Amino acid sequence: MPEEINQEKIKAVVIRCQNQLDKFPRIRKYLNERMITDEMIKEFEIGYGNFYNNNYISVPVKDTENNYLFIKLRKDPEDTANKNKFKVYPLGAESTIYGMDQLVNGETIVIVEGELDRIIMQSQGVPSISSTAGALGWKKDWMFVFKNCKKIFICFDKDEAGDKGAEKLGQMILEEHSNANVFKTVLPEIVGGGKDITDLAIANNGIINIDDLFYELSSPIRLVRKAEPVVHRAEFSGDAISQSDVETASKVDCSKFVKIERVSNGVSFAKCPFHKNGNEKTPSLACYEGGKGFFCFSCSAGGDSISLVQKMYSLEFKEAINYILKK
C-alpha cells in the first residue's frame, strides 16, 4: 500500500530537496549540461536529496489542480552502486501522467519519454507530457485524457523500446479516439541511436527546430485495420478480401496515387485533391515512405492508402483494396 502523505508534508520534502541542491553544485551543473536551466529548475521545483539510503534528483509530480501526487526520483549520475535508476516517494505511489495540466485545453500535445525531456519541450513552448513509468508504462485507462486533442505527436527515445512504445501507445489512443491524428516523431540522425530529446537539445545548444521535428520528421500512426465481412461485387470478380489483402493494400505508398511536387526528408508532398477549391498552390499533402499513409497539413485529411483511394475515387472499402491490389 502507498505510504500516506499530505500536501504539507510533501511540500516540506520538496523544499528540503530544493535547498539541498544548492549544496551540490555538481548536480546543478549536470542538469545545466542537459539543458535544464536554473530558471527551469526553479519553475519545476527540481531538487536533490537522500531517499531509501541513496541520493536522487527529485522532480515533483502534480495533478491538474497543482496538488502534489508524489516525487519522481532519478538516481545520482555518479552513483554507480545504486541499481535503481528511478524510484518514487512515497513508496507505492502509482504511475501517472507528468504534465496533466497541459491536457486541459490543448488541442495539440507532444508525448515524450521522460520528465526531463518534457521539461525541455515545455521550455521550447511546446505543450508536452510524459508517463512517470516511461515509454512502455502507458495504461489503457489513461486514454480518456486525449478526448480534446486533435493532433498528438509521440516522440520517444531513438531505440527499440521507444519505437515499440510509440506504436503501442498510438494504437491505444486510436482505439479510443479514432478521429485523432496521431504521429510518431523520429529523432534526426544527428542524435544517434538510443538517444532522446535531451540529447537533441544538447547537440543544438539548447535549441530544437520544432518545425522540422513535428512537420518533416513525423509520420502518421494508423489504426491496424481488420478485414470486414465479404460482400461480393460483380465488377471485381467476387474475390474474398483476406486480412492479408487488407494489410498489403494499406501499406502501399500513397505517393503512387497522387502527383508528387517535392520530396524532403523522405516525405513526398503533393497538392491535396480534397480541397474544395481544387487549386491549391502549395503542396500540403504529405505521403510518408514505407507505406505509412498520408496527411494534409492544410485540411487535416489523413489515413492509409486505402483511405486515400476510397476518398479520391468514391469507392467502398473492398473496392479500394481491389483497386490497389490490381493496379
Contacts in CASP RR format, 6 or more apart in sequence:
PFRMAT RR
TARGET T0000
AUTHOR 0000-0000-0000
METHOD contacts of the structure
MODEL  1
MPEEINQEKIKAVVIRCQNQLDKFPRIRKYLNERMITDEMIKEFEIGYGN
FYNNNYISVPVKDTENNYLFIKLRKDPEDTANKNKFKVYPLGAESTIYGM
DQLVNGETIVIVEGELDRIIMQSQGVPSISSTAGALGWKKDWMFVFKNCK
KIFICFDKDEAGDKGAEKLGQMILEEHSNANVFKTVLPEIVGGGKDITDL
AIANNGIINIDDLFYELSSPIRLVRKAEPVVHRAEFSGDAISQSDVETAS
KVDCSKFVKIERVSNGVSFAKCPFHKNGNEKTPSLACYEGGKGFFCFSCS
AGGDSISLVQKMYSLEFKEAINYILKK
1 92 0 8 1.000
2 90 0 8 1.000
2 91 0 8 1.000
2 92 0 8 1.000
2 93 0 8 1.000
2 94 0 8 1.000
3 90 0 8 1.000
3 91 0 8 1.000
3 92 0 8 1.000
4 90 0 8 1.000
5 70 0 8 1.000
5 90 0 8 1.000
7 67 0 8 1.000
7 68 0 8 1.000
10 60 0 8 1.000
10 68 0 8 1.000
10 70 0 8 1.000
10 71 0 8 1.000
11 68 0 8 1.000
13 58 0 8 1.000
13 71 0 8 1.000
13 89 0 8 1.000
14 45 0 8 1.000
14 47 0 8 1.000
14 58 0 8 1.000
14 60 0 8 1.000
14 68 0 8 1.000
14 71 0 8 1.000
16 49 0 8 1.000
17 47 0 8 1.000
17 48 0 8 1.000
17 49 0 8 1.000
17 58 0 8 1.000
17 71 0 8 1.000
18 45 0 8 1.000
18 46 0 8 1.000
18 47 0 8 1.000
20 47 0 8 1.000
20 48 0 8 1.000
20 49 0 8 1.000
21 27 0 8 1.000
21 28 0 8 1.000
21 41 0 8 1.000
21 46 0 8 1.000
21 47 0 8 1.000
21 48 0 8 1.000
22 28 0 8 1.000
24 48 0 8 1.000
26 78 0 8 1.000
27 47 0 8 1.000
27 48 0 8 1.000
27 57 0 8 1.000
27 76 0 8 1.000
28 38 0 8 1.000
28 41 0 8 1.000
30 77 0 8 1.000
31 41 0 8 1.000
31 46 0 8 1.000
31 57 0 8 1.000
32 38 0 8 1.000
33 202 0 8 1.000
34 116 0 8 1.000
34 198 0 8 1.000
34 201 0 8 1.000
34 202 0 8 1.000
35 120 0 8 1.000
35 198 0 8 1.000
35 201 0 8 1.000
35 202 0 8 1.000
35 206 0 8 1.000
36 46 0 8 1.000
36 116 0 8 1.000
36 119 0 8 1.000
36 120 0 8 1.000
37 123 0 8 1.000
40 46 0 8 1.000
40 119 0 8 1.000
40 120 0 8 1.000
40 123 0 8 1.000
41 47 0 8 1.000
44 59 0 8 1.000
44 60 0 8 1.000
44 119 0 8 1.000
45 59 0 8 1.000
45 60 0 8 1.000
46 57 0 8 1.000
46 58 0 8 1.000
46 59 0 8 1.000
47 57 0 8 1.000
47 58 0 8 1.000
47 59 0 8 1.000
48 55 0 8 1.000
48 56 0 8 1.000
48 57 0 8 1.000
48 58 0 8 1.000
48 76 0 8 1.000
49 55 0 8 1.000
49 56 0 8 1.000
49 58 0 8 1.000
50 56 0 8 1.000
51 58 0 8 1.000
51 73 0 8 1.000
51 87 0 8 1.000
51 89 0 8 1.000
52 84 0 8 1.000
52 87 0 8 1.000
52 91 0 8 1.000
54 75 0 8 1.000
54 76 0 8 1.000
54 79 0 8 1.000
54 82 0 8 1.000
54 84 0 8 1.000
55 75 0 8 1.000
55 76 0 8 1.000
55 79 0 8 1.000
56 73 0 8 1.000
56 74 0 8 1.000
56 75 0 8 1.000
56 76 0 8 1.000
56 87 0 8 1.000
57 73 0 8 1.000
57 74 0 8 1.000
57 75 0 8 1.000
57 76 0 8 1.000
58 71 0 8 1.000
58 72 0 8 1.000
58 73 0 8 1.000
58 74 0 8 1.000
58 89 0 8 1.000
59 71 0 8 1.000
59 72 0 8 1.000
59 73 0 8 1.000
59 74 0 8 1.000
59 98 0 8 1.000
59 115 0 8 1.000
59 116 0 8 1.000
60 68 0 8 1.000
60 70 0 8 1.000
60 71 0 8 1.000
60 72 0 8 1.000
61 68 0 8 1.000
61 69 0 8 1.000
61 70 0 8 1.000
61 71 0 8 1.000
61 72 0 8 1.000
61 96 0 8 1.000
61 98 0 8 1.000
61 115 0 8 1.000
61 132 0 8 1.000
62 68 0 8 1.000
62 69 0 8 1.000
62 99 0 8 1.000
62 100 0 8 1.000
62 101 0 8 1.000
63 69 0 8 1.000
63 100 0 8 1.000
64 100 0 8 1.000
64 101 0 8 1.000
64 103 0 8 1.000
64 104 0 8 1.000
66 101 0 8 1.000
69 93 0 8 1.000
69 96 0 8 1.000
70 88 0 8 1.000
70 89 0 8 1.000
70 90 0 8 1.000
70 93 0 8 1.000
71 88 0 8 1.000
71 89 0 8 1.000
72 86 0 8 1.000
72 88 0 8 1.000
72 98 0 8 1.000
72 115 0 8 1.000
72 132 0 8 1.000
73 86 0 8 1.000
73 87 0 8 1.000
73 88 0 8 1.000
73 89 0 8 1.000
74 85 0 8 1.000
74 86 0 8 1.000
74 115 0 8 1.000
74 116 0 8 1.000
75 82 0 8 1.000
75 84 0 8 1.000
75 85 0 8 1.000
75 86 0 8 1.000
75 87 0 8 1.000
76 82 0 8 1.000
88 132 0 8 1.000
95 131 0 8 1.000
95 132 0 8 1.000
95 133 0 8 1.000
95 137 0 8 1.000
95 139 0 8 1.000
96 131 0 8 1.000
96 132 0 8 1.000
97 103 0 8 1.000
97 129 0 8 1.000
97 130 0 8 1.000
97 131 0 8 1.000
97 132 0 8 1.000
97 142 0 8 1.000
97 145 0 8 1.000
98 114 0 8 1.000
98 115 0 8 1.000
98 118 0 8 1.000
98 129 0 8 1.000
98 130 0 8 1.000
98 131 0 8 1.000
98 132 0 8 1.000
99 118 0 8 1.000
99 128 0 8 1.000
99 129 0 8 1.000
99 130 0 8 1.000
100 129 0 8 1.000
100 145 0 8 1.000
102 109 0 8 1.000
102 122 0 8 1.000
102 127 0 8 1.000
102 128 0 8 1.000
102 129 0 8 1.000
103 109 0 8 1.000
103 129 0 8 1.000
103 145 0 8 1.000
103 146 0 8 1.000
103 148 0 8 1.000
103 149 0 8 1.000
105 148 0 8 1.000
106 127 0 8 1.000
106 148 0 8 1.000
106 149 0 8 1.000
107 148 0 8 1.000
107 149 0 8 1.000
107 150 0 8 1.000
107 151 0 8 1.000
108 127 0 8 1.000
108 149 0 8 1.000
108 150 0 8 1.000
108 151 0 8 1.000
108 152 0 8 1.000
108 153 0 8 1.000
109 127 0 8 1.000
109 128 0 8 1.000
109 129 0 8 1.000
109 146 0 8 1.000
109 149 0 8 1.000
109 151 0 8 1.000
109 152 0 8 1.000
109 153 0 8 1.000
110 121 0 8 1.000
110 126 0 8 1.000
110 127 0 8 1.000
110 128 0 8 1.000
110 129 0 8 1.000
110 152 0 8 1.000
110 153 0 8 1.000
110 155 0 8 1.000
110 185 0 8 1.000
110 214 0 8 1.000
111 128 0 8 1.000
111 129 0 8 1.000
111 130 0 8 1.000
111 152 0 8 1.000
111 153 0 8 1.000
111 154 0 8 1.000
111 155 0 8 1.000
111 156 0 8 1.000
111 169 0 8 1.000
112 118 0 8 1.000
112 121 0 8 1.000
112 128 0 8 1.000
112 129 0 8 1.000
112 130 0 8 1.000
112 155 0 8 1.000
112 156 0 8 1.000
112 196 0 8 1.000
112 197 0 8 1.000
113 130 0 8 1.000
113 134 0 8 1.000
113 135 0 8 1.000
113 155 0 8 1.000
113 156 0 8 1.000
113 157 0 8 1.000
113 162 0 8 1.000
113 196 0 8 1.000
113 197 0 8 1.000
114 130 0 8 1.000
114 131 0 8 1.000
114 134 0 8 1.000
114 196 0 8 1.000
115 130 0 8 1.000
115 132 0 8 1.000
116 198 0 8 1.000
117 128 0 8 1.000
117 130 0 8 1.000
117 196 0 8 1.000
117 197 0 8 1.000
117 198 0 8 1.000
118 128 0 8 1.000
118 129 0 8 1.000
118 130 0 8 1.000
120 197 0 8 1.000
120 198 0 8 1.000
120 201 0 8 1.000
120 206 0 8 1.000
120 208 0 8 1.000
121 128 0 8 1.000
121 197 0 8 1.000
121 208 0 8 1.000
122 128 0 8 1.000
124 208 0 8 1.000
124 210 0 8 1.000
126 210 0 8 1.000
131 137 0 8 1.000
131 138 0 8 1.000
135 156 0 8 1.000
135 157 0 8 1.000
135 161 0 8 1.000
135 162 0 8 1.000
135 164 0 8 1.000
135 165 0 8 1.000
135 166 0 8 1.000
135 169 0 8 1.000
136 161 0 8 1.000
136 162 0 8 1.000
136 164 0 8 1.000
136 165 0 8 1.000
136 168 0 8 1.000
138 165 0 8 1.000
138 168 0 8 1.000
138 169 0 8 1.000
138 172 0 8 1.000
140 172 0 8 1.000
140 176 0 8 1.000
143 172 0 8 1.000
143 173 0 8 1.000
143 175 0 8 1.000
143 176 0 8 1.000
143 177 0 8 1.000
144 176 0 8 1.000
146 152 0 8 1.000
146 173 0 8 1.000
146 176 0 8 1.000
146 177 0 8 1.000
146 180 0 8 1.000
147 177 0 8 1.000
149 177 0 8 1.000
149 180 0 8 1.000
150 180 0 8 1.000
150 181 0 8 1.000
150 300 0 8 1.000
151 180 0 8 1.000
151 181 0 8 1.000
151 183 0 8 1.000
152 170 0 8 1.000
152 173 0 8 1.000
152 180 0 8 1.000
152 181 0 8 1.000
152 182 0 8 1.000
152 183 0 8 1.000
153 183 0 8 1.000
153 184 0 8 1.000
153 185 0 8 1.000
153 214 0 8 1.000
153 218 0 8 1.000
154 166 0 8 1.000
154 169 0 8 1.000
154 170 0 8 1.000
154 182 0 8 1.000
154 183 0 8 1.000
154 184 0 8 1.000
154 185 0 8 1.000
154 221 0 8 1.000
155 166 0 8 1.000
155 185 0 8 1.000
155 187 0 8 1.000
155 197 0 8 1.000
155 213 0 8 1.000
156 162 0 8 1.000
156 163 0 8 1.000
156 165 0 8 1.000
156 166 0 8 1.000
156 196 0 8 1.000
157 187 0 8 1.000
157 194 0 8 1.000
157 195 0 8 1.000
157 196 0 8 1.000
158 186 0 8 1.000
158 187 0 8 1.000
158 191 0 8 1.000
158 192 0 8 1.000
158 193 0 8 1.000
158 194 0 8 1.000
158 195 0 8 1.000
158 196 0 8 1.000
159 193 0 8 1.000
159 194 0 8 1.000
159 195 0 8 1.000
166 184 0 8 1.000
166 221 0 8 1.000
167 184 0 8 1.000
167 221 0 8 1.000
170 182 0 8 1.000
170 184 0 8 1.000
170 221 0 8 1.000
171 221 0 8 1.000
171 223 0 8 1.000
171 224 0 8 1.000
173 180 0 8 1.000
173 182 0 8 1.000
174 180 0 8 1.000
174 182 0 8 1.000
174 221 0 8 1.000
174 222 0 8 1.000
174 223 0 8 1.000
175 223 0 8 1.000
178 223 0 8 1.000
181 220 0 8 1.000
181 295 0 8 1.000
181 300 0 8 1.000
181 302 0 8 1.000
182 220 0 8 1.000
182 221 0 8 1.000
183 214 0 8 1.000
183 218 0 8 1.000
183 219 0 8 1.000
183 220 0 8 1.000
183 221 0 8 1.000
183 295 0 8 1.000
184 218 0 8 1.000
184 219 0 8 1.000
184 220 0 8 1.000
184 221 0 8 1.000
185 213 0 8 1.000
185 214 0 8 1.000
185 217 0 8 1.000
185 218 0 8 1.000
186 217 0 8 1.000
186 218 0 8 1.000
186 219 0 8 1.000
187 195 0 8 1.000
187 196 0 8 1.000
187 197 0 8 1.000
187 200 0 8 1.000
187 213 0 8 1.000
187 217 0 8 1.000
188 200 0 8 1.000
188 212 0 8 1.000
188 213 0 8 1.000
188 217 0 8 1.000
190 200 0 8 1.000
190 203 0 8 1.000
191 199 0 8 1.000
191 200 0 8 1.000
191 203 0 8 1.000
192 199 0 8 1.000
197 208 0 8 1.000
200 208 0 8 1.000
201 207 0 8 1.000
201 208 0 8 1.000
212 265 0 8 1.000
215 297 0 8 1.000
216 264 0 8 1.000
216 265 0 8 1.000
216 267 0 8 1.000
217 265 0 8 1.000
219 267 0 8 1.000
219 288 0 8 1.000
219 292 0 8 1.000
219 293 0 8 1.000
220 288 0 8 1.000
220 292 0 8 1.000
220 293 0 8 1.000
220 294 0 8 1.000
220 295 0 8 1.000
220 302 0 8 1.000
220 303 0 8 1.000
222 250 0 8 1.000
222 292 0 8 1.000
222 293 0 8 1.000
222 303 0 8 1.000
222 304 0 8 1.000
225 246 0 8 1.000
225 247 0 8 1.000
225 250 0 8 1.000
225 304 0 8 1.000
225 306 0 8 1.000
226 243 0 8 1.000
226 246 0 8 1.000
227 241 0 8 1.000
227 242 0 8 1.000
227 243 0 8 1.000
227 245 0 8 1.000
227 246 0 8 1.000
228 241 0 8 1.000
228 317 0 8 1.000
228 318 0 8 1.000
230 240 0 8 1.000
230 241 0 8 1.000
230 318 0 8 1.000
231 316 0 8 1.000
231 318 0 8 1.000
232 238 0 8 1.000
233 316 0 8 1.000
233 318 0 8 1.000
233 319 0 8 1.000
235 319 0 8 1.000
236 318 0 8 1.000
236 319 0 8 1.000
236 322 0 8 1.000
239 322 0 8 1.000
241 318 0 8 1.000
241 321 0 8 1.000
241 322 0 8 1.000
245 321 0 8 1.000
245 325 0 8 1.000
246 306 0 8 1.000
246 321 0 8 1.000
248 325 0 8 1.000
249 305 0 8 1.000
249 306 0 8 1.000
249 320 0 8 1.000
249 321 0 8 1.000
249 324 0 8 1.000
249 325 0 8 1.000
250 291 0 8 1.000
250 304 0 8 1.000
250 305 0 8 1.000
250 306 0 8 1.000
251 290 0 8 1.000
251 291 0 8 1.000
251 304 0 8 1.000
251 305 0 8 1.000
252 291 0 8 1.000
252 305 0 8 1.000
252 324 0 8 1.000
253 287 0 8 1.000
253 289 0 8 1.000
253 290 0 8 1.000
253 291 0 8 1.000
253 293 0 8 1.000
253 305 0 8 1.000
254 287 0 8 1.000
254 288 0 8 1.000
254 291 0 8 1.000
254 293 0 8 1.000
254 294 0 8 1.000
254 304 0 8 1.000
254 305 0 8 1.000
254 308 0 8 1.000
255 268 0 8 1.000
255 270 0 8 1.000
255 287 0 8 1.000
255 289 0 8 1.000
256 305 0 8 1.000
256 327 0 8 1.000
257 305 0 8 1.000
257 308 0 8 1.000
257 309 0 8 1.000
257 312 0 8 1.000
258 270 0 8 1.000
258 271 0 8 1.000
258 273 0 8 1.000
258 285 0 8 1.000
258 287 0 8 1.000
258 308 0 8 1.000
259 270 0 8 1.000
259 271 0 8 1.000
260 268 0 8 1.000
260 269 0 8 1.000
260 270 0 8 1.000
260 287 0 8 1.000
261 269 0 8 1.000
261 270 0 8 1.000
261 271 0 8 1.000
261 283 0 8 1.000
262 268 0 8 1.000
262 269 0 8 1.000
262 283 0 8 1.000
263 269 0 8 1.000
266 288 0 8 1.000
266 289 0 8 1.000
267 286 0 8 1.000
267 287 0 8 1.000
267 288 0 8 1.000
267 289 0 8 1.000
268 286 0 8 1.000
268 287 0 8 1.000
268 288 0 8 1.000
268 289 0 8 1.000
269 283 0 8 1.000
269 284 0 8 1.000
269 285 0 8 1.000
269 286 0 8 1.000
269 287 0 8 1.000
270 283 0 8 1.000
270 285 0 8 1.000
270 287 0 8 1.000
271 280 0 8 1.000
271 281 0 8 1.000
271 282 0 8 1.000
271 283 0 8 1.000
271 284 0 8 1.000
271 285 0 8 1.000
272 280 0 8 1.000
272 283 0 8 1.000
272 284 0 8 1.000
272 285 0 8 1.000
272 296 0 8 1.000
272 298 0 8 1.000
272 299 0 8 1.000
272 301 0 8 1.000
273 285 0 8 1.000
273 312 0 8 1.000
274 296 0 8 1.000
274 299 0 8 1.000
274 301 0 8 1.000
274 311 0 8 1.000
275 298 0 8 1.000
275 299 0 8 1.000
280 298 0 8 1.000
284 296 0 8 1.000
284 297 0 8 1.000
284 298 0 8 1.000
284 299 0 8 1.000
285 294 0 8 1.000
285 295 0 8 1.000
285 296 0 8 1.000
285 297 0 8 1.000
285 298 0 8 1.000
285 301 0 8 1.000
286 294 0 8 1.000
286 295 0 8 1.000
286 296 0 8 1.000
286 297 0 8 1.000
287 293 0 8 1.000
287 294 0 8 1.000
288 294 0 8 1.000
288 295 0 8 1.000
291 304 0 8 1.000
291 305 0 8 1.000
293 302 0 8 1.000
293 303 0 8 1.000
293 304 0 8 1.000
293 305 0 8 1.000
293 308 0 8 1.000
294 301 0 8 1.000
294 302 0 8 1.000
294 303 0 8 1.000
294 304 0 8 1.000
294 305 0 8 1.000
294 307 0 8 1.000
294 308 0 8 1.000
295 301 0 8 1.000
295 302 0 8 1.000
295 303 0 8 1.000
296 302 0 8 1.000
301 311 0 8 1.000
302 308 0 8 1.000
305 324 0 8 1.000
306 317 0 8 1.000
306 320 0 8 1.000
306 321 0 8 1.000
306 324 0 8 1.000
309 315 0 8 1.000
309 320 0 8 1.000
309 323 0 8 1.000
309 324 0 8 1.000
310 316 0 8 1.000
310 317 0 8 1.000
310 319 0 8 1.000
310 320 0 8 1.000
313 320 0 8 1.000
313 323 0 8 1.000
315 323 0 8 1.000
END
